[in-house]
Amino acid sequence: MQEALELWREGHYFEAHEALEAFWRRAEGEERRFLQGLILLAAALHQQGLGKSGLRNLRKAEARLEGLPSPYLGVDWKPLLLEARRRLGE
């Protein structure tokens, strides 16, 4: 998980997405929903880097993360969401 967050901080969103998928595949329930939200946020930021809007994935991420505490599994995800919203012009 730390590797994924470090990749995120460095702006390597595609790689962070890939690292998070390894955890997502093994996760269940609320943890799976949380990881899927992070993956979707990373995908949105990656798309933005490619010149696409990324808004569709941002909306999906918001839906998955809604109602979860922050931090969750040691990840303070709300600042990540706020940064994604800012970068995507929301």
PDB file of N, CA, C and O in Angstrom:
ATOM      1  N   MET A   1       0.837  -1.194   0.000  1.00  0.00           N
ATOM      2  CA  MET A   1       0.000   0.000   0.000  1.00  0.00           C
ATOM      3  C   MET A   1       0.880   1.255   0.000  1.00  0.00           C
ATOM      4  O   MET A   1       0.589   2.228  -0.696  1.00  0.00           O
ATOM      5  N   GLN A   2       1.969   1.217   0.797  1.00  0.00           N
ATOM      6  CA  GLN A   2       2.858   2.376   0.853  1.00  0.00           C
ATOM      7  C   GLN A   2       3.474   2.666  -0.510  1.00  0.00           C
ATOM      8  O   GLN A   2       3.648   3.824  -0.888  1.00  0.00           O
ATOM      9  N   GLU A   3       3.801   1.612  -1.239  1.00  0.00           N
ATOM     10  CA  GLU A   3       4.359   1.792  -2.585  1.00  0.00           C
ATOM     11  C   GLU A   3       3.363   2.520  -3.481  1.00  0.00           C
ATOM     12  O   GLU A   3       3.740   3.427  -4.224  1.00  0.00           O
ATOM     13  N   ALA A   4       2.119   2.133  -3.415  1.00  0.00           N
ATOM     14  CA  ALA A   4       1.082   2.765  -4.230  1.00  0.00           C
ATOM     15  C   ALA A   4       0.940   4.240  -3.877  1.00  0.00           C
ATOM     16  O   ALA A   4       0.798   5.083  -4.763  1.00  0.00           O
ATOM     17  N   LEU A   5       0.976   4.550  -2.589  1.00  0.00           N
ATOM     18  CA  LEU A   5       0.844   5.939  -2.164  1.00  0.00           C
ATOM     19  C   LEU A   5       2.066   6.771  -2.558  1.00  0.00           C
ATOM     20  O   LEU A   5       1.938   7.947  -2.897  1.00  0.00           O
ATOM     21  N   GLU A   6       3.230   6.165  -2.512  1.00  0.00           N
ATOM     22  CA  GLU A   6       4.434   6.874  -2.946  1.00  0.00           C
ATOM     23  C   GLU A   6       4.363   7.171  -4.450  1.00  0.00           C
ATOM     24  O   GLU A   6       4.703   8.269  -4.889  1.00  0.00           O
ATOM     25  N   LEU A   7       3.926   6.200  -5.218  1.00  0.00           N
ATOM     26  CA  LEU A   7       3.749   6.414  -6.664  1.00  0.00           C
ATOM     27  C   LEU A   7       2.751   7.541  -6.903  1.00  0.00           C
ATOM     28  O   LEU A   7       2.954   8.378  -7.782  1.00  0.00           O
ATOM     29  N   TRP A   8       1.682   7.563  -6.125  1.00  0.00           N
ATOM     30  CA  TRP A   8       0.658   8.606  -6.219  1.00  0.00           C
ATOM     31  C   TRP A   8       1.282   9.973  -5.968  1.00  0.00           C
ATOM     32  O   TRP A   8       1.085  10.906  -6.747  1.00  0.00           O
ATOM     33  N   ARG A   9       2.044  10.088  -4.863  1.00  0.00           N
ATOM     34  CA  ARG A   9       2.683  11.363  -4.511  1.00  0.00           C
ATOM     35  C   ARG A   9       3.630  11.849  -5.609  1.00  0.00           C
ATOM     36  O   ARG A   9       3.789  13.053  -5.810  1.00  0.00           O
ATOM     37  N   GLU A  10       4.248  10.918  -6.310  1.00  0.00           N
ATOM     38  CA  GLU A  10       5.180  11.252  -7.389  1.00  0.00           C
ATOM     39  C   GLU A  10       4.454  11.561  -8.702  1.00  0.00           C
ATOM     40  O   GLU A  10       5.088  11.939  -9.688  1.00  0.00           O
ATOM     41  N   GLY A  11       3.126  11.402  -8.717  1.00  0.00           N
ATOM     42  CA  GLY A  11       2.356  11.678  -9.919  1.00  0.00           C
ATOM     43  C   GLY A  11       2.308  10.532 -10.910  1.00  0.00           C
ATOM     44  O   GLY A  11       1.935  10.722 -12.068  1.00  0.00           O
ATOM     45  N   HIS A  12       2.684   9.338 -10.460  1.00  0.00           N
ATOM     46  CA  HIS A  12       2.648   8.149 -11.317  1.00  0.00           C
ATOM     47  C   HIS A  12       1.322   7.416 -11.074  1.00  0.00           C
ATOM     48  O   HIS A  12       1.274   6.364 -10.436  1.00  0.00           O
ATOM     49  N   TYR A  13       0.257   8.012 -11.603  1.00  0.00           N
ATOM     50  CA  TYR A  13      -1.087   7.527 -11.288  1.00  0.00           C
ATOM     51  C   TYR A  13      -1.403   6.172 -11.905  1.00  0.00           C
ATOM     52  O   TYR A  13      -2.080   5.354 -11.282  1.00  0.00           O
ATOM     53  N   PHE A  14      -0.925   5.924 -13.112  1.00  0.00           N
ATOM     54  CA  PHE A  14      -1.167   4.615 -13.725  1.00  0.00           C
ATOM     55  C   PHE A  14      -0.494   3.522 -12.898  1.00  0.00           C
ATOM     56  O   PHE A  14      -1.090   2.477 -12.639  1.00  0.00           O
ATOM     57  N   GLU A  15       0.743   3.767 -12.488  1.00  0.00           N
ATOM     58  CA  GLU A  15       1.484   2.792 -11.701  1.00  0.00           C
ATOM     59  C   GLU A  15       0.856   2.607 -10.322  1.00  0.00           C
ATOM     60  O   GLU A  15       0.819   1.493  -9.800  1.00  0.00           O
ATOM     61  N   ALA A  16       0.365   3.693  -9.732  1.00  0.00           N
ATOM     62  CA  ALA A  16      -0.335   3.591  -8.445  1.00  0.00           C
ATOM     63  C   ALA A  16      -1.593   2.740  -8.603  1.00  0.00           C
ATOM     64  O   ALA A  16      -1.901   1.909  -7.749  1.00  0.00           O
ATOM     65  N   HIS A  17      -2.312   2.954  -9.695  1.00  0.00           N
ATOM     66  CA  HIS A  17      -3.509   2.165 -10.021  1.00  0.00           C
ATOM     67  C   HIS A  17      -3.152   0.682 -10.069  1.00  0.00           C
ATOM     68  O   HIS A  17      -3.853  -0.149  -9.491  1.00  0.00           O
ATOM     69  N   GLU A  18      -2.073   0.359 -10.751  1.00  0.00           N
ATOM     70  CA  GLU A  18      -1.657  -1.040 -10.882  1.00  0.00           C
ATOM     71  C   GLU A  18      -1.279  -1.629  -9.517  1.00  0.00           C
ATOM     72  O   GLU A  18      -1.649  -2.763  -9.211  1.00  0.00           O
ATOM     73  N   ALA A  19      -0.555  -0.878  -8.710  1.00  0.00           N
ATOM     74  CA  ALA A  19      -0.153  -1.367  -7.387  1.00  0.00           C
ATOM     75  C   ALA A  19      -1.372  -1.598  -6.501  1.00  0.00           C
ATOM     76  O   ALA A  19      -1.416  -2.580  -5.760  1.00  0.00           O
ATOM     77  N   LEU A  20      -2.349  -0.720  -6.565  1.00  0.00           N
ATOM     78  CA  LEU A  20      -3.556  -0.864  -5.751  1.00  0.00           C
ATOM     79  C   LEU A  20      -4.394  -2.063  -6.189  1.00  0.00           C
ATOM     80  O   LEU A  20      -5.068  -2.682  -5.366  1.00  0.00           O
ATOM     81  N   GLU A  21      -4.355  -2.391  -7.468  1.00  0.00           N
ATOM     82  CA  GLU A  21      -5.148  -3.526  -7.961  1.00  0.00           C
ATOM     83  C   GLU A  21      -4.755  -4.833  -7.295  1.00  0.00           C
ATOM     84  O   GLU A  21      -5.605  -5.699  -7.088  1.00  0.00           O
ATOM     85  N   ALA A  22      -3.483  -4.990  -6.957  1.00  0.00           N
ATOM     86  CA  ALA A  22      -3.041  -6.218  -6.291  1.00  0.00           C
ATOM     87  C   ALA A  22      -3.758  -6.386  -4.954  1.00  0.00           C
ATOM     88  O   ALA A  22      -4.145  -7.500  -4.603  1.00  0.00           O
ATOM     89  N   PHE A  23      -3.941  -5.305  -4.208  1.00  0.00           N
ATOM     90  CA  PHE A  23      -4.665  -5.358  -2.941  1.00  0.00           C
ATOM     91  C   PHE A  23      -6.162  -5.530  -3.178  1.00  0.00           C
ATOM     92  O   PHE A  23      -6.825  -6.279  -2.460  1.00  0.00           O
ATOM     93  N   TRP A  24      -6.688  -4.844  -4.172  1.00  0.00           N
ATOM     94  CA  TRP A  24      -8.114  -4.886  -4.490  1.00  0.00           C
ATOM     95  C   TRP A  24      -8.568  -6.310  -4.821  1.00  0.00           C
ATOM     96  O   TRP A  24      -9.649  -6.733  -4.412  1.00  0.00           O
ATOM     97  N   ARG A  25      -7.744  -7.037  -5.555  1.00  0.00           N
ATOM     98  CA  ARG A  25      -8.122  -8.412  -5.946  1.00  0.00           C
ATOM     99  C   ARG A  25      -8.345  -9.315  -4.741  1.00  0.00           C
ATOM    100  O   ARG A  25      -9.184 -10.216  -4.788  1.00  0.00           O
ATOM    101  N   ARG A  26      -7.606  -9.084  -3.667  1.00  0.00           N
ATOM    102  CA  ARG A  26      -7.718  -9.927  -2.469  1.00  0.00           C
ATOM    103  C   ARG A  26      -8.742  -9.396  -1.465  1.00  0.00           C
ATOM    104  O   ARG A  26      -9.152 -10.121  -0.558  1.00  0.00           O
ATOM    105  N   ALA A  27      -9.148  -8.167  -1.616  1.00  0.00           N
ATOM    106  CA  ALA A  27     -10.022  -7.518  -0.636  1.00  0.00           C
ATOM    107  C   ALA A  27     -11.476  -7.950  -0.803  1.00  0.00           C
ATOM    108  O   ALA A  27     -11.886  -8.462  -1.845  1.00  0.00           O
ATOM    109  N   GLU A  28     -12.229  -7.725   0.259  1.00  0.00           N
ATOM    110  CA  GLU A  28     -13.666  -8.019   0.252  1.00  0.00           C
ATOM    111  C   GLU A  28     -14.420  -6.879   0.918  1.00  0.00           C
ATOM    112  O   GLU A  28     -13.841  -6.088   1.662  1.00  0.00           O
ATOM    113  N   GLY A  29     -15.693  -6.806   0.648  1.00  0.00           N
ATOM    114  CA  GLY A  29     -16.588  -5.880   1.329  1.00  0.00           C
ATOM    115  C   GLY A  29     -16.177  -4.429   1.242  1.00  0.00           C
ATOM    116  O   GLY A  29     -15.821  -3.923   0.178  1.00  0.00           O
ATOM    117  N   GLU A  30     -16.234  -3.763   2.396  1.00  0.00           N
ATOM    118  CA  GLU A  30     -15.953  -2.338   2.466  1.00  0.00           C
ATOM    119  C   GLU A  30     -14.522  -2.010   2.044  1.00  0.00           C
ATOM    120  O   GLU A  30     -14.274  -0.986   1.407  1.00  0.00           O
ATOM    121  N   GLU A  31     -13.581  -2.888   2.406  1.00  0.00           N
ATOM    122  CA  GLU A  31     -12.178  -2.678   2.015  1.00  0.00           C
ATOM    123  C   GLU A  31     -12.043  -2.697   0.492  1.00  0.00           C
ATOM    124  O   GLU A  31     -11.307  -1.891  -0.078  1.00  0.00           O
ATOM    125  N   ARG A  32     -12.742  -3.603  -0.156  1.00  0.00           N
ATOM    126  CA  ARG A  32     -12.709  -3.688  -1.627  1.00  0.00           C
ATOM    127  C   ARG A  32     -13.286  -2.406  -2.238  1.00  0.00           C
ATOM    128  O   ARG A  32     -12.741  -1.862  -3.198  1.00  0.00           O
ATOM    129  N   ARG A  33     -14.394  -1.939  -1.666  1.00  0.00           N
ATOM    130  CA  ARG A  33     -15.026  -0.699  -2.139  1.00  0.00           C
ATOM    131  C   ARG A  33     -14.065   0.477  -2.003  1.00  0.00           C
ATOM    132  O   ARG A  33     -13.952   1.293  -2.918  1.00  0.00           O
ATOM    133  N   PHE A  34     -13.377   0.571  -0.877  1.00  0.00           N
ATOM    134  CA  PHE A  34     -12.413   1.637  -0.636  1.00  0.00           C
ATOM    135  C   PHE A  34     -11.290   1.600  -1.676  1.00  0.00           C
ATOM    136  O   PHE A  34     -10.964   2.618  -2.286  1.00  0.00           O
ATOM    137  N   LEU A  35     -10.713   0.432  -1.869  1.00  0.00           N
ATOM    138  CA  LEU A  35      -9.609   0.308  -2.826  1.00  0.00           C
ATOM    139  C   LEU A  35     -10.062   0.619  -4.245  1.00  0.00           C
ATOM    140  O   LEU A  35      -9.322   1.223  -5.021  1.00  0.00           O
ATOM    141  N   GLN A  36     -11.267   0.210  -4.579  1.00  0.00           N
ATOM    142  CA  GLN A  36     -11.802   0.529  -5.899  1.00  0.00           C
ATOM    143  C   GLN A  36     -11.949   2.036  -6.061  1.00  0.00           C
ATOM    144  O   GLN A  36     -11.692   2.569  -7.141  1.00  0.00           O
ATOM    145  N   GLY A  37     -12.360   2.730  -5.002  1.00  0.00           N
ATOM    146  CA  GLY A  37     -12.445   4.184  -5.050  1.00  0.00           C
ATOM    147  C   GLY A  37     -11.100   4.824  -5.319  1.00  0.00           C
ATOM    148  O   GLY A  37     -11.004   5.742  -6.133  1.00  0.00           O
ATOM    149  N   LEU A  38     -10.048   4.352  -4.642  1.00  0.00           N
ATOM    150  CA  LEU A  38      -8.706   4.884  -4.886  1.00  0.00           C
ATOM    151  C   LEU A  38      -8.235   4.590  -6.302  1.00  0.00           C
ATOM    152  O   LEU A  38      -7.629   5.442  -6.952  1.00  0.00           O
ATOM    153  N   ILE A  39      -8.514   3.391  -6.771  1.00  0.00           N
ATOM    154  CA  ILE A  39      -8.129   3.015  -8.135  1.00  0.00           C
ATOM    155  C   ILE A  39      -8.802   3.935  -9.147  1.00  0.00           C
ATOM    156  O   ILE A  39      -8.171   4.386 -10.103  1.00  0.00           O
ATOM    157  N   LEU A  40     -10.071   4.206  -8.933  1.00  0.00           N
ATOM    158  CA  LEU A  40     -10.801   5.091  -9.838  1.00  0.00           C
ATOM    159  C   LEU A  40     -10.271   6.522  -9.782  1.00  0.00           C
ATOM    160  O   LEU A  40     -10.228   7.207 -10.805  1.00  0.00           O
ATOM    161  N   LEU A  41      -9.866   6.979  -8.595  1.00  0.00           N
ATOM    162  CA  LEU A  41      -9.259   8.308  -8.484  1.00  0.00           C
ATOM    163  C   LEU A  41      -7.949   8.362  -9.268  1.00  0.00           C
ATOM    164  O   LEU A  41      -7.686   9.325  -9.989  1.00  0.00           O
ATOM    165  N   ALA A  42      -7.133   7.321  -9.119  1.00  0.00           N
ATOM    166  CA  ALA A  42      -5.873   7.265  -9.859  1.00  0.00           C
ATOM    167  C   ALA A  42      -6.135   7.251 -11.363  1.00  0.00           C
ATOM    168  O   ALA A  42      -5.432   7.909 -12.130  1.00  0.00           O
ATOM    169  N   ALA A  43      -7.148   6.500 -11.776  1.00  0.00           N
ATOM    170  CA  ALA A  43      -7.490   6.442 -13.203  1.00  0.00           C
ATOM    171  C   ALA A  43      -7.935   7.805 -13.715  1.00  0.00           C
ATOM    172  O   ALA A  43      -7.576   8.202 -14.824  1.00  0.00           O
ATOM    173  N   ALA A  44      -8.714   8.520 -12.913  1.00  0.00           N
ATOM    174  CA  ALA A  44      -9.181   9.856 -13.311  1.00  0.00           C
ATOM    175  C   ALA A  44      -7.997  10.799 -13.512  1.00  0.00           C
ATOM    176  O   ALA A  44      -7.952  11.549 -14.486  1.00  0.00           O
ATOM    177  N   LEU A  45      -7.041  10.757 -12.588  1.00  0.00           N
ATOM    178  CA  LEU A  45      -5.871  11.628 -12.698  1.00  0.00           C
ATOM    179  C   LEU A  45      -4.972  11.221 -13.858  1.00  0.00           C
ATOM    180  O   LEU A  45      -4.375  12.069 -14.521  1.00  0.00           O
ATOM    181  N   HIS A  46      -4.881   9.924 -14.095  1.00  0.00           N
ATOM    182  CA  HIS A  46      -4.108   9.444 -15.250  1.00  0.00           C
ATOM    183  C   HIS A  46      -4.749   9.935 -16.547  1.00  0.00           C
ATOM    184  O   HIS A  46      -4.055  10.411 -17.445  1.00  0.00           O
ATOM    185  N   GLN A  47      -6.055   9.822 -16.640  1.00  0.00           N
ATOM    186  CA  GLN A  47      -6.761  10.292 -17.836  1.00  0.00           C
ATOM    187  C   GLN A  47      -6.557  11.784 -18.041  1.00  0.00           C
ATOM    188  O   GLN A  47      -6.364  12.239 -19.169  1.00  0.00           O
ATOM    189  N   GLN A  48      -6.599  12.540 -16.964  1.00  0.00           N
ATOM    190  CA  GLN A  48      -6.384  13.983 -17.052  1.00  0.00           C
ATOM    191  C   GLN A  48      -4.997  14.268 -17.622  1.00  0.00           C
ATOM    192  O   GLN A  48      -4.823  15.194 -18.413  1.00  0.00           O
ATOM    193  N   GLY A  49      -4.021  13.477 -17.220  1.00  0.00           N
ATOM    194  CA  GLY A  49      -2.668  13.621 -17.737  1.00  0.00           C
ATOM    195  C   GLY A  49      -2.555  13.317 -19.215  1.00  0.00           C
ATOM    196  O   GLY A  49      -1.628  13.772 -19.884  1.00  0.00           O
ATOM    197  N   LEU A  50      -3.502  12.546 -19.722  1.00  0.00           N
ATOM    198  CA  LEU A  50      -3.543  12.211 -21.150  1.00  0.00           C
ATOM    199  C   LEU A  50      -4.371  13.216 -21.949  1.00  0.00           C
ATOM    200  O   LEU A  50      -4.555  13.060 -23.156  1.00  0.00           O
ATOM    201  N   GLY A  51      -4.868  14.244 -21.270  1.00  0.00           N
ATOM    202  CA  GLY A  51      -5.674  15.256 -21.940  1.00  0.00           C
ATOM    203  C   GLY A  51      -7.156  14.953 -21.976  1.00  0.00           C
ATOM    204  O   GLY A  51      -7.910  15.632 -22.674  1.00  0.00           O
ATOM    205  N   LYS A  52      -7.587  13.944 -21.236  1.00  0.00           N
ATOM    206  CA  LYS A  52      -9.009  13.604 -21.159  1.00  0.00           C
ATOM    207  C   LYS A  52      -9.581  14.220 -19.888  1.00  0.00           C
ATOM    208  O   LYS A  52      -8.831  14.704 -19.040  1.00  0.00           O
ATOM    209  N   SER A  53     -10.906  14.204 -19.752  1.00  0.00           N
ATOM    210  CA  SER A  53     -11.511  14.878 -18.600  1.00  0.00           C
ATOM    211  C   SER A  53     -11.326  14.100 -17.300  1.00  0.00           C
ATOM    212  O   SER A  53     -11.028  14.710 -16.273  1.00  0.00           O
ATOM    213  N   GLY A  54     -11.487  12.802 -17.305  1.00  0.00           N
ATOM    214  CA  GLY A  54     -11.384  11.998 -16.103  1.00  0.00           C
ATOM    215  C   GLY A  54     -12.575  12.127 -15.163  1.00  0.00           C
ATOM    216  O   GLY A  54     -12.603  11.490 -14.110  1.00  0.00           O
ATOM    217  N   LEU A  55     -13.554  12.942 -15.529  1.00  0.00           N
ATOM    218  CA  LEU A  55     -14.672  13.220 -14.629  1.00  0.00           C
ATOM    219  C   LEU A  55     -15.550  11.999 -14.365  1.00  0.00           C
ATOM    220  O   LEU A  55     -16.084  11.847 -13.267  1.00  0.00           O
ATOM    221  N   ARG A  56     -15.698  11.150 -15.337  1.00  0.00           N
ATOM    222  CA  ARG A  56     -16.532   9.955 -15.139  1.00  0.00           C
ATOM    223  C   ARG A  56     -15.947   9.076 -14.031  1.00  0.00           C
ATOM    224  O   ARG A  56     -16.672   8.614 -13.150  1.00  0.00           O
ATOM    225  N   ASN A  57     -14.634   8.850 -14.080  1.00  0.00           N
ATOM    226  CA  ASN A  57     -13.997   8.051 -13.038  1.00  0.00           C
ATOM    227  C   ASN A  57     -13.988   8.779 -11.698  1.00  0.00           C
ATOM    228  O   ASN A  57     -14.080   8.143 -10.648  1.00  0.00           O
ATOM    229  N   LEU A  58     -13.878  10.094 -11.723  1.00  0.00           N
ATOM    230  CA  LEU A  58     -13.950  10.861 -10.486  1.00  0.00           C
ATOM    231  C   LEU A  58     -15.300  10.640  -9.812  1.00  0.00           C
ATOM    232  O   LEU A  58     -15.351  10.411  -8.603  1.00  0.00           O
ATOM    233  N   ARG A  59     -16.376  10.703 -10.558  1.00  0.00           N
ATOM    234  CA  ARG A  59     -17.718  10.494 -10.009  1.00  0.00           C
ATOM    235  C   ARG A  59     -17.880   9.080  -9.444  1.00  0.00           C
ATOM    236  O   ARG A  59     -18.476   8.893  -8.383  1.00  0.00           O
ATOM    237  N   LYS A  60     -17.353   8.102 -10.153  1.00  0.00           N
ATOM    238  CA  LYS A  60     -17.420   6.721  -9.663  1.00  0.00           C
ATOM    239  C   LYS A  60     -16.639   6.582  -8.358  1.00  0.00           C
ATOM    240  O   LYS A  60     -17.087   5.915  -7.425  1.00  0.00           O
ATOM    241  N   ALA A  61     -15.468   7.216  -8.302  1.00  0.00           N
ATOM    242  CA  ALA A  61     -14.640   7.167  -7.095  1.00  0.00           C
ATOM    243  C   ALA A  61     -15.372   7.789  -5.918  1.00  0.00           C
ATOM    244  O   ALA A  61     -15.384   7.227  -4.823  1.00  0.00           O
ATOM    245  N   GLU A  62     -15.977   8.938  -6.138  1.00  0.00           N
ATOM    246  CA  GLU A  62     -16.726   9.611  -5.074  1.00  0.00           C
ATOM    247  C   GLU A  62     -17.824   8.701  -4.525  1.00  0.00           C
ATOM    248  O   GLU A  62     -18.032   8.630  -3.314  1.00  0.00           O
ATOM    249  N   ALA A  63     -18.518   8.013  -5.413  1.00  0.00           N
ATOM    250  CA  ALA A  63     -19.599   7.119  -4.991  1.00  0.00           C
ATOM    251  C   ALA A  63     -19.072   5.969  -4.139  1.00  0.00           C
ATOM    252  O   ALA A  63     -19.724   5.566  -3.176  1.00  0.00           O
ATOM    253  N   ARG A  64     -17.899   5.436  -4.483  1.00  0.00           N
ATOM    254  CA  ARG A  64     -17.326   4.325  -3.723  1.00  0.00           C
ATOM    255  C   ARG A  64     -16.810   4.781  -2.353  1.00  0.00           C
ATOM    256  O   ARG A  64     -16.926   4.052  -1.368  1.00  0.00           O
ATOM    257  N   LEU A  65     -16.244   5.981  -2.297  1.00  0.00           N
ATOM    258  CA  LEU A  65     -15.624   6.469  -1.071  1.00  0.00           C
ATOM    259  C   LEU A  65     -16.620   7.113  -0.107  1.00  0.00           C
ATOM    260  O   LEU A  65     -16.359   7.225   1.091  1.00  0.00           O
ATOM    261  N   GLU A  66     -17.749   7.530  -0.642  1.00  0.00           N
ATOM    262  CA  GLU A  66     -18.757   8.211   0.181  1.00  0.00           C
ATOM    263  C   GLU A  66     -19.145   7.364   1.389  1.00  0.00           C
ATOM    264  O   GLU A  66     -19.436   6.174   1.262  1.00  0.00           O
ATOM    265  N   GLY A  67     -19.143   7.991   2.549  1.00  0.00           N
ATOM    266  CA  GLY A  67     -19.556   7.322   3.769  1.00  0.00           C
ATOM    267  C   GLY A  67     -18.447   6.593   4.509  1.00  0.00           C
ATOM    268  O   GLY A  67     -18.656   6.141   5.635  1.00  0.00           O
ATOM    269  N   LEU A  68     -17.273   6.470   3.904  1.00  0.00           N
ATOM    270  CA  LEU A  68     -16.155   5.812   4.574  1.00  0.00           C
ATOM    271  C   LEU A  68     -15.390   6.834   5.418  1.00  0.00           C
ATOM    272  O   LEU A  68     -15.300   8.003   5.041  1.00  0.00           O
ATOM    273  N   PRO A  69     -14.844   6.406   6.547  1.00  0.00           N
ATOM    274  CA  PRO A  69     -14.049   7.333   7.341  1.00  0.00           C
ATOM    275  C   PRO A  69     -12.717   7.644   6.658  1.00  0.00           C
ATOM    276  O   PRO A  69     -12.199   6.848   5.875  1.00  0.00           O
ATOM    277  N   SER A  70     -12.191   8.795   6.968  1.00  0.00           N
ATOM    278  CA  SER A  70     -10.859   9.154   6.474  1.00  0.00           C
ATOM    279  C   SER A  70     -10.054   9.621   7.677  1.00  0.00           C
ATOM    280  O   SER A  70     -10.405  10.631   8.287  1.00  0.00           O
ATOM    281  N   PRO A  71      -9.006   8.932   8.030  1.00  0.00           N
ATOM    282  CA  PRO A  71      -8.344   7.872   7.268  1.00  0.00           C
ATOM    283  C   PRO A  71      -9.077   6.528   7.346  1.00  0.00           C
ATOM    284  O   PRO A  71      -9.838   6.248   8.273  1.00  0.00           O
ATOM    285  N   TYR A  72      -8.808   5.728   6.337  1.00  0.00           N
ATOM    286  CA  TYR A  72      -9.333   4.369   6.248  1.00  0.00           C
ATOM    287  C   TYR A  72      -8.155   3.484   5.870  1.00  0.00           C
ATOM    288  O   TYR A  72      -7.442   3.782   4.912  1.00  0.00           O
ATOM    289  N   LEU A  73      -7.946   2.421   6.595  1.00  0.00           N
ATOM    290  CA  LEU A  73      -6.788   1.540   6.413  1.00  0.00           C
ATOM    291  C   LEU A  73      -5.476   2.329   6.420  1.00  0.00           C
ATOM    292  O   LEU A  73      -4.526   1.995   5.712  1.00  0.00           O
ATOM    293  N   GLY A  74      -5.450   3.377   7.235  1.00  0.00           N
ATOM    294  CA  GLY A  74      -4.249   4.179   7.353  1.00  0.00           C
ATOM    295  C   GLY A  74      -4.048   5.195   6.247  1.00  0.00           C
ATOM    296  O   GLY A  74      -3.016   5.865   6.200  1.00  0.00           O
ATOM    297  N   VAL A  75      -5.027   5.319   5.350  1.00  0.00           N
ATOM    298  CA  VAL A  75      -4.920   6.250   4.222  1.00  0.00           C
ATOM    299  C   VAL A  75      -5.900   7.399   4.439  1.00  0.00           C
ATOM    300  O   VAL A  75      -7.109   7.191   4.531  1.00  0.00           O
ATOM    301  N   ASP A  76      -5.364   8.600   4.519  1.00  0.00           N
ATOM    302  CA  ASP A  76      -6.206   9.793   4.614  1.00  0.00           C
ATOM    303  C   ASP A  76      -6.629  10.155   3.190  1.00  0.00           C
ATOM    304  O   ASP A  76      -5.951  10.920   2.505  1.00  0.00           O
ATOM    305  N   TRP A  77      -7.746   9.599   2.762  1.00  0.00           N
ATOM    306  CA  TRP A  77      -8.142   9.678   1.358  1.00  0.00           C
ATOM    307  C   TRP A  77      -8.839  10.990   0.989  1.00  0.00           C
ATOM    308  O   TRP A  77      -8.866  11.357  -0.185  1.00  0.00           O
ATOM    309  N   LYS A  78      -9.395  11.693   1.958  1.00  0.00           N
ATOM    310  CA  LYS A  78     -10.114  12.932   1.618  1.00  0.00           C
ATOM    311  C   LYS A  78      -9.223  13.956   0.931  1.00  0.00           C
ATOM    312  O   LYS A  78      -9.661  14.571  -0.042  1.00  0.00           O
ATOM    313  N   PRO A  79      -7.986  14.172   1.394  1.00  0.00           N
ATOM    314  CA  PRO A  79      -7.118  15.099   0.646  1.00  0.00           C
ATOM    315  C   PRO A  79      -6.832  14.619  -0.781  1.00  0.00           C
ATOM    316  O   PRO A  79      -6.673  15.440  -1.685  1.00  0.00           O
ATOM    317  N   LEU A  80      -6.767  13.317  -0.990  1.00  0.00           N
ATOM    318  CA  LEU A  80      -6.555  12.788  -2.342  1.00  0.00           C
ATOM    319  C   LEU A  80      -7.743  13.125  -3.237  1.00  0.00           C
ATOM    320  O   LEU A  80      -7.576  13.514  -4.393  1.00  0.00           O
ATOM    321  N   LEU A  81      -8.947  12.969  -2.683  1.00  0.00           N
ATOM    322  CA  LEU A  81     -10.158  13.298  -3.431  1.00  0.00           C
ATOM    323  C   LEU A  81     -10.216  14.794  -3.734  1.00  0.00           C
ATOM    324  O   LEU A  81     -10.529  15.194  -4.855  1.00  0.00           O
ATOM    325  N   LEU A  82      -9.913  15.614  -2.735  1.00  0.00           N
ATOM    326  CA  LEU A  82      -9.937  17.067  -2.947  1.00  0.00           C
ATOM    327  C   LEU A  82      -8.923  17.491  -4.009  1.00  0.00           C
ATOM    328  O   LEU A  82      -9.210  18.355  -4.837  1.00  0.00           O
ATOM    329  N   GLU A  83      -7.751  16.888  -3.984  1.00  0.00           N
ATOM    330  CA  GLU A  83      -6.732  17.204  -4.985  1.00  0.00           C
ATOM    331  C   GLU A  83      -7.196  16.788  -6.379  1.00  0.00           C
ATOM    332  O   GLU A  83      -6.995  17.521  -7.347  1.00  0.00           O
ATOM    333  N   ALA A  84      -7.812  15.616  -6.481  1.00  0.00           N
ATOM    334  CA  ALA A  84      -8.331  15.153  -7.775  1.00  0.00           C
ATOM    335  C   ALA A  84      -9.411  16.109  -8.287  1.00  0.00           C
ATOM    336  O   ALA A  84      -9.417  16.460  -9.467  1.00  0.00           O
ATOM    337  N   ARG A  85     -10.319  16.530  -7.409  1.00  0.00           N
ATOM    338  CA  ARG A  85     -11.356  17.474  -7.807  1.00  0.00           C
ATOM    339  C   ARG A  85     -10.737  18.779  -8.322  1.00  0.00           C
ATOM    340  O   ARG A  85     -11.148  19.313  -9.352  1.00  0.00           O
ATOM    341  N   ARG A  86      -9.744  19.277  -7.584  1.00  0.00           N
ATOM    342  CA  ARG A  86      -9.080  20.512  -7.989  1.00  0.00           C
ATOM    343  C   ARG A  86      -8.390  20.364  -9.350  1.00  0.00           C
ATOM    344  O   ARG A  86      -8.514  21.229 -10.217  1.00  0.00           O
ATOM    345  N   ARG A  87      -7.677  19.274  -9.518  1.00  0.00           N
ATOM    346  CA  ARG A  87      -6.942  19.073 -10.771  1.00  0.00           C
ATOM    347  C   ARG A  87      -7.873  18.867 -11.962  1.00  0.00           C
ATOM    348  O   ARG A  87      -7.540  19.228 -13.091  1.00  0.00           O
ATOM    349  N   LEU A  88      -9.043  18.283 -11.702  1.00  0.00           N
ATOM    350  CA  LEU A  88      -9.988  18.021 -12.789  1.00  0.00           C
ATOM    351  C   LEU A  88     -10.970  19.177 -12.987  1.00  0.00           C
ATOM    352  O   LEU A  88     -11.887  19.086 -13.804  1.00  0.00           O
ATOM    353  N   GLY A  89     -10.773  20.261 -12.237  1.00  0.00           N
ATOM    354  CA  GLY A  89     -11.602  21.436 -12.430  1.00  0.00           C
ATOM    355  C   GLY A  89     -12.959  21.373 -11.795  1.00  0.00           C
ATOM    356  O   GLY A  89     -13.891  22.043 -12.241  1.00  0.00           O
ATOM    357  N   GLU A  90     -13.083  20.579 -10.760  1.00  0.00           N
ATOM    358  CA  GLU A  90     -14.372  20.452 -10.063  1.00  0.00           C
ATOM    359  C   GLU A  90     -14.425  21.331  -8.855  1.00  0.00           C
ATOM    360  O   GLU A  90     -15.434  21.351  -8.150  1.00  0.00           O
TER     361      GLU A  90
END
